[in-house]
């Protein structure tokens, strides 16, 4: 597997999270560790690219992550920039 740039990883996370997804599923889909995914999610949440969705499941809450409209626009702009290369 080739070494990925930060924007490649960010775009993969945003694309996968277009539908709500749990952190563990996101980790396996993107191929990152818990610590790595947490850093990206914290940064993207802080910048409004991804949002936390909290749902009630029996005795505990289930936290899902979903790409925001701003995140979808970010994907579009990154794809456009890649086409220019």
C-alpha atoms as a printed R data frame, in Angstrom:
   type eleno elety resid chain resno       x      y       z
1  ATOM     1    CA   UNK     A     1   0.000  0.000   0.000
2  ATOM     2    CA   UNK     A     2   1.376  3.395  -0.919
3  ATOM     3    CA   UNK     A     3   1.905  6.136   1.609
4  ATOM     4    CA   UNK     A     4  -1.135  8.431   1.654
5  ATOM     5    CA   UNK     A     5  -1.144 12.188   2.073
6  ATOM     6    CA   UNK     A     6  -3.274 13.849   4.736
7  ATOM     7    CA   UNK     A     7  -5.743 15.133   2.163
8  ATOM     8    CA   UNK     A     8  -6.141 11.614   0.692
9  ATOM     9    CA   UNK     A     9  -7.011 10.246   4.129
10 ATOM    10    CA   UNK     A    10  -9.333 13.148   4.897
11 ATOM    11    CA   UNK     A    11 -11.135 12.683   1.589
12 ATOM    12    CA   UNK     A    12 -11.510  8.931   2.199
13 ATOM    13    CA   UNK     A    13 -13.020  9.584   5.646
14 ATOM    14    CA   UNK     A    14 -15.427 12.199   4.281
15 ATOM    15    CA   UNK     A    15 -16.534  9.962   1.391
16 ATOM    16    CA   UNK     A    16 -17.139  6.959   3.636
17 ATOM    17    CA   UNK     A    17 -19.013  9.064   6.196
18 ATOM    18    CA   UNK     A    18 -21.554 10.420   3.691
19 ATOM    19    CA   UNK     A    19 -23.853  7.919   5.353
20 ATOM    20    CA   UNK     A    20 -23.689  7.785   9.166
21 ATOM    21    CA   UNK     A    21 -20.982  5.357  10.313
22 ATOM    22    CA   UNK     A    22 -19.543  4.168  13.622
23 ATOM    23    CA   UNK     A    23 -15.936  4.945  14.467
24 ATOM    24    CA   UNK     A    24 -14.857  1.283  14.448
25 ATOM    25    CA   UNK     A    25 -16.299  0.739  10.973
26 ATOM    26    CA   UNK     A    26 -14.643  3.913   9.776
27 ATOM    27    CA   UNK     A    27 -11.305  2.707  11.152
28 ATOM    28    CA   UNK     A    28 -11.475 -0.552   9.223
29 ATOM    29    CA   UNK     A    29 -12.736  1.067   5.997
30 ATOM    30    CA   UNK     A    30  -9.966  3.685   5.959
31 ATOM    31    CA   UNK     A    31  -7.284  1.413   7.415
32 ATOM    32    CA   UNK     A    32  -6.197  3.618  10.310
33 ATOM    33    CA   UNK     A    33  -5.668  3.027  14.010
34 ATOM    34    CA   UNK     A    34  -7.972  4.386  16.708
35 ATOM    35    CA   UNK     A    35  -5.546  7.193  17.567
36 ATOM    36    CA   UNK     A    36  -5.117  8.216  13.933
37 ATOM    37    CA   UNK     A    37  -8.859  8.225  13.209
38 ATOM    38    CA   UNK     A    38  -9.532 10.172  16.409
39 ATOM    39    CA   UNK     A    39  -7.077 12.919  15.364
40 ATOM    40    CA   UNK     A    40  -8.717 13.264  11.947
41 ATOM    41    CA   UNK     A    41 -12.246 13.221  13.393
42 ATOM    42    CA   UNK     A    42 -11.350 15.844  16.007
43 ATOM    43    CA   UNK     A    43  -9.847 18.129  13.359
44 ATOM    44    CA   UNK     A    44 -12.701 17.650  10.895
45 ATOM    45    CA   UNK     A    45 -15.371 18.113  13.568
46 ATOM    46    CA   UNK     A    46 -13.665 21.301  14.755
47 ATOM    47    CA   UNK     A    47 -13.679 22.618  11.168
48 ATOM    48    CA   UNK     A    48 -17.293 21.626  10.518
49 ATOM    49    CA   UNK     A    49 -16.553 18.959   7.891
50 ATOM    50    CA   UNK     A    50 -18.013 16.088   9.913
51 ATOM    51    CA   UNK     A    51 -20.665 15.934  12.626
52 ATOM    52    CA   UNK     A    52 -21.407 13.619  15.543
53 ATOM    53    CA   UNK     A    53 -24.831 12.026  15.628
54 ATOM    54    CA   UNK     A    54 -25.840 10.571  18.986
55 ATOM    55    CA   UNK     A    55 -28.607  7.954  19.110
56 ATOM    56    CA   UNK     A    56 -30.047  6.075  22.069
57 ATOM    57    CA   UNK     A    57 -29.373  2.331  22.008
58 ATOM    58    CA   UNK     A    58 -30.726  0.383  24.960
59 ATOM    59    CA   UNK     A    59 -28.550  1.364  27.934
60 ATOM    60    CA   UNK     A    60 -25.927  3.467  26.134
61 ATOM    61    CA   UNK     A    61 -25.646  6.041  23.394
62 ATOM    62    CA   UNK     A    62 -24.409  5.132  19.941
63 ATOM    63    CA   UNK     A    63 -22.211  7.783  18.317
64 ATOM    64    CA   UNK     A    64 -22.160  7.985  14.536
65 ATOM    65    CA   UNK     A    65 -20.178 10.286  12.266
66 ATOM    66    CA   UNK     A    66 -21.580 11.921   9.142
67 ATOM    67    CA   UNK     A    67 -20.154 14.285   6.544
68 ATOM    68    CA   UNK     A    68 -21.718 17.763   6.642
69 ATOM    69    CA   UNK     A    69 -22.665 19.901   3.656
70 ATOM    70    CA   UNK     A    70 -19.385 21.788   4.127
71 ATOM    71    CA   UNK     A    71 -17.582 18.419   4.039
72 ATOM    72    CA   UNK     A    72 -19.315 17.479   0.779
73 ATOM    73    CA   UNK     A    73 -18.218 20.794  -0.736
74 ATOM    74    CA   UNK     A    74 -14.675 20.085   0.478
75 ATOM    75    CA   UNK     A    75 -14.724 16.692  -1.309
76 ATOM    76    CA   UNK     A    76 -15.834 18.370  -4.534
77 ATOM    77    CA   UNK     A    77 -13.061 20.952  -4.331
78 ATOM    78    CA   UNK     A    78 -10.399 18.327  -3.576
79 ATOM    79    CA   UNK     A    79 -11.541 16.206  -6.515
80 ATOM    80    CA   UNK     A    80 -11.358 19.266  -8.765
81 ATOM    81    CA   UNK     A    81  -7.842 20.037  -7.513
82 ATOM    82    CA   UNK     A    82  -6.763 16.425  -8.198
83 ATOM    83    CA   UNK     A    83  -7.990 16.691 -11.792
84 ATOM    84    CA   UNK     A    84  -5.704 19.695 -12.296
85 ATOM    85    CA   UNK     A    85  -2.639 17.625 -11.358
